[in-house]
Amino acid sequence: MRRHFASCTAAFAATIVSLAMFAGAAVADGPSTDGSLTSAASTAPSAVSAPSAATSTTTPTATTPTTTTPTTTTPTTPTPPAKPPKTPTAPARATPKLYLADTFTVSKNEVTVPGRVVEVRGFVRPFVAGQKVKVQSFLGHKLIKTDVLRIKPAKGNAGAFTEKVKAASAGLVRVKVTHKRTAQMLGFQSERAFAVLSPQA
């Protein structure tokens, strides 16, 4: 009985050794494709690791808010239309008149005596501002006085000027008034005369 048990034990141990050697040879040769236990054991870890590959971690991204800067619109000033050029005005044609004051009338002639002041009043129509006249006084052919007078505004849209003349001796006194042409008024000339009588005449 003991001998039979010992022989059975030795046979079982030999079977275990044979299975161990077979398993070692199968591992060394690689995974088997015949659906054996060894193949299933070798593929089990891949099945276990599959969930880790399928699991992914999503990192939330931070969104930076954008700031919109308001734009300022500057109102534009409209450009006024250009004024049409002014039409140049033609210069005025003036009419001068001369009057004598402080004289005597003899046979419809204006007379005075030596040393007496005679006032010559001149009027120009129409009046134009900024105009002047040249007044020259002659005794015979001798020039005794020259003045440049400004024409001042007077009544009736007229301009006026006044010159005072005094002769030292007897003779004919001529008062000549001249206006040179300007952009506002045409030129003109006027003359008035009176006689200076000797007191012994």
LINVENCOR-V929273 format. One record per residue. N is the residue number from 1. PSI is psi in whole degrees, 0 to 359 (NA if undefined). OMEGA is omega as a letter, one per 30 degrees, with the letter a starting at -180 (none if undefined). D_FIRST is the distance of its C-alpha to the first C-alpha in Angstrom with 1 decimal. Layout:
n:N psi:PSI omega:OMEGA d_first:D_FIRST
n:N psi:PSI omega:OMEGA d_first:D_FIRST
This chain:
n:1 psi:311 omega:l d_first:0.0
n:2 psi:322 omega:a d_first:3.8
n:3 psi:319 omega:a d_first:5.4
n:4 psi:322 omega:l d_first:5.1
n:5 psi:322 omega:l d_first:6.4
n:6 psi:322 omega:l d_first:8.7
n:7 psi:325 omega:l d_first:10.0
n:8 psi:321 omega:l d_first:10.8
n:9 psi:319 omega:l d_first:12.5
n:10 psi:321 omega:l d_first:14.5
n:11 psi:321 omega:l d_first:15.6
n:12 psi:322 omega:l d_first:16.8
n:13 psi:322 omega:l d_first:18.6
n:14 psi:324 omega:l d_first:20.2
n:15 psi:320 omega:a d_first:21.4
n:16 psi:318 omega:l d_first:23.0
n:17 psi:319 omega:a d_first:24.7
n:18 psi:319 omega:l d_first:26.1
n:19 psi:323 omega:l d_first:27.4
n:20 psi:319 omega:a d_first:29.0
n:21 psi:321 omega:a d_first:30.8
n:22 psi:320 omega:l d_first:31.9
n:23 psi:322 omega:l d_first:33.4
n:24 psi:318 omega:l d_first:35.2
n:25 psi:324 omega:a d_first:36.7
n:26 psi:321 omega:l d_first:37.9
n:27 psi:318 omega:a d_first:39.7
n:28 psi:325 omega:a d_first:41.3
n:29 psi:350 omega:l d_first:42.7
n:30 psi:179 omega:a d_first:44.4
n:31 psi:141 omega:a d_first:44.2
n:32 psi:147 omega:a d_first:43.0
n:33 psi:7 omega:a d_first:45.2
n:34 psi:15 omega:l d_first:42.6
n:35 psi:22 omega:a d_first:41.9
n:36 psi:173 omega:l d_first:38.4
n:37 psi:323 omega:a d_first:37.0
n:38 psi:317 omega:a d_first:38.3
n:39 psi:317 omega:l d_first:41.8
n:40 psi:322 omega:l d_first:41.8
n:41 psi:322 omega:a d_first:40.6
n:42 psi:331 omega:a d_first:43.3
n:43 psi:351 omega:a d_first:46.1
n:44 psi:316 omega:a d_first:45.2
n:45 psi:323 omega:a d_first:47.2
n:46 psi:322 omega:l d_first:50.3
n:47 psi:326 omega:a d_first:50.1
n:48 psi:322 omega:a d_first:49.9
n:49 psi:351 omega:a d_first:52.8
n:50 psi:317 omega:a d_first:55.1
n:51 psi:327 omega:a d_first:56.5
n:52 psi:326 omega:l d_first:57.8
n:53 psi:325 omega:a d_first:59.7
n:54 psi:338 omega:a d_first:61.2
n:55 psi:125 omega:l d_first:62.3
n:56 psi:148 omega:a d_first:65.8
n:57 psi:126 omega:l d_first:68.0
n:58 psi:120 omega:l d_first:71.7
n:59 psi:120 omega:a d_first:74.2
n:60 psi:138 omega:l d_first:77.3
n:61 psi:137 omega:a d_first:80.6
n:62 psi:133 omega:l d_first:83.5
n:63 psi:122 omega:l d_first:86.8
n:64 psi:122 omega:a d_first:89.9
n:65 psi:139 omega:l d_first:92.9
n:66 psi:139 omega:a d_first:95.9
n:67 psi:126 omega:l d_first:99.4
n:68 psi:121 omega:l d_first:102.3
n:69 psi:122 omega:a d_first:105.6
n:70 psi:140 omega:l d_first:108.6
n:71 psi:138 omega:a d_first:111.3
n:72 psi:127 omega:l d_first:114.9
n:73 psi:120 omega:l d_first:117.5
n:74 psi:121 omega:l d_first:120.9
n:75 psi:138 omega:a d_first:123.8
n:76 psi:139 omega:l d_first:126.2
n:77 psi:124 omega:a d_first:129.9
n:78 psi:139 omega:a d_first:131.8
n:79 psi:123 omega:a d_first:134.3
n:80 psi:147 omega:l d_first:137.9
n:81 psi:146 omega:a d_first:139.7
n:82 psi:137 omega:l d_first:142.0
n:83 psi:138 omega:l d_first:145.7
n:84 psi:146 omega:a d_first:148.0
n:85 psi:141 omega:a d_first:150.5
n:86 psi:140 omega:l d_first:153.8
n:87 psi:125 omega:a d_first:156.7
n:88 psi:136 omega:a d_first:159.3
n:89 psi:135 omega:l d_first:162.4
n:90 psi:144 omega:l d_first:165.7
n:91 psi:146 omega:a d_first:168.1
n:92 psi:145 omega:l d_first:170.7
n:93 psi:114 omega:a d_first:174.3
n:94 psi:153 omega:l d_first:176.4
n:95 psi:112 omega:a d_first:180.1
n:96 psi:151 omega:l d_first:181.9
n:97 psi:139 omega:a d_first:185.1
n:98 psi:138 omega:l d_first:187.2
n:99 psi:147 omega:l d_first:189.6
n:100 psi:140 omega:l d_first:192.1
n:101 psi:152 omega:l d_first:192.8
n:102 psi:38 omega:l d_first:195.6
n:103 psi:171 omega:l d_first:198.1
n:104 psi:154 omega:l d_first:201.5
n:105 psi:121 omega:l d_first:202.6
n:106 psi:116 omega:a d_first:205.8
n:107 psi:45 omega:l d_first:206.8
n:108 psi:18 omega:l d_first:203.2
n:109 psi:143 omega:l d_first:201.9
n:110 psi:125 omega:a d_first:199.6
n:111 psi:163 omega:l d_first:201.4
n:112 psi:185 omega:l d_first:201.0
n:113 psi:161 omega:a d_first:202.5
n:114 psi:143 omega:l d_first:201.3
n:115 psi:356 omega:a d_first:198.8
n:116 psi:136 omega:a d_first:197.8
n:117 psi:129 omega:l d_first:194.1
n:118 psi:132 omega:a d_first:193.3
n:119 psi:126 omega:l d_first:189.9
n:120 psi:118 omega:a d_first:188.3
n:121 psi:128 omega:a d_first:185.8
n:122 psi:143 omega:l d_first:183.4
n:123 psi:139 omega:a d_first:181.3
n:124 psi:128 omega:l d_first:178.6
n:125 psi:134 omega:f d_first:177.0
n:126 psi:166 omega:l d_first:174.2
n:127 psi:134 omega:l d_first:172.6
n:128 psi:125 omega:a d_first:169.6
n:129 psi:149 omega:l d_first:167.9
n:130 psi:14 omega:a d_first:167.8
n:131 psi:151 omega:l d_first:171.1
n:132 psi:158 omega:l d_first:173.8
n:133 psi:152 omega:l d_first:177.4
n:134 psi:123 omega:a d_first:179.6
n:135 psi:121 omega:l d_first:183.1
n:136 psi:134 omega:l d_first:185.9
n:137 psi:130 omega:a d_first:189.5
n:138 psi:139 omega:l d_first:192.4
n:139 psi:106 omega:a d_first:196.0
n:140 psi:239 omega:l d_first:197.8
n:141 psi:7 omega:a d_first:195.5
n:142 psi:130 omega:l d_first:194.1
n:143 psi:121 omega:a d_first:190.6
n:144 psi:344 omega:a d_first:191.0
n:145 psi:143 omega:l d_first:187.6
n:146 psi:132 omega:l d_first:184.1
n:147 psi:151 omega:l d_first:181.2
n:148 psi:117 omega:a d_first:177.9
n:149 psi:144 omega:l d_first:177.3
n:150 psi:136 omega:l d_first:174.3
n:151 psi:120 omega:a d_first:174.9
n:152 psi:152 omega:l d_first:174.0
n:153 psi:143 omega:l d_first:173.2
n:154 psi:183 omega:a d_first:176.2
n:155 psi:156 omega:l d_first:177.0
n:156 psi:35 omega:l d_first:176.8
n:157 psi:40 omega:a d_first:174.0
n:158 psi:159 omega:l d_first:176.3
n:159 psi:153 omega:a d_first:176.0
n:160 psi:153 omega:l d_first:178.7
n:161 psi:159 omega:a d_first:179.9
n:162 psi:134 omega:l d_first:183.1
n:163 psi:141 omega:l d_first:185.1
n:164 psi:131 omega:a d_first:188.1
n:165 psi:138 omega:l d_first:190.9
n:166 psi:127 omega:a d_first:193.9
n:167 psi:138 omega:a d_first:196.6
n:168 psi:342 omega:a d_first:198.8
n:169 psi:172 omega:a d_first:201.7
n:170 psi:154 omega:l d_first:203.3
n:171 psi:186 omega:l d_first:201.8
n:172 psi:124 omega:l d_first:199.4
n:173 psi:127 omega:l d_first:195.9
n:174 psi:132 omega:l d_first:193.1
n:175 psi:115 omega:a d_first:189.6
n:176 psi:128 omega:a d_first:187.0
n:177 psi:128 omega:a d_first:183.5
n:178 psi:136 omega:l d_first:180.6
n:179 psi:121 omega:l d_first:177.0
n:180 psi:144 omega:a d_first:174.7
n:181 psi:140 omega:l d_first:172.2
n:182 psi:179 omega:l d_first:168.7
n:183 psi:340 omega:a d_first:165.6
n:184 psi:336 omega:a d_first:166.8
n:185 psi:140 omega:l d_first:170.6
n:186 psi:160 omega:l d_first:173.0
n:187 psi:153 omega:l d_first:175.7
n:188 psi:169 omega:l d_first:179.2
n:189 psi:139 omega:l d_first:182.5
n:190 psi:156 omega:a d_first:185.4
n:191 psi:144 omega:l d_first:188.7
n:192 psi:144 omega:a d_first:191.4
n:193 psi:156 omega:l d_first:194.8
n:194 psi:158 omega:a d_first:197.5
n:195 psi:142 omega:l d_first:200.7
n:196 psi:113 omega:a d_first:201.6
n:197 psi:147 omega:l d_first:205.3
n:198 psi:141 omega:l d_first:207.5
n:199 psi:335 omega:a d_first:209.1
n:200 psi:353 omega:a d_first:212.5
n:201 psi:NA omega:none d_first:212.3
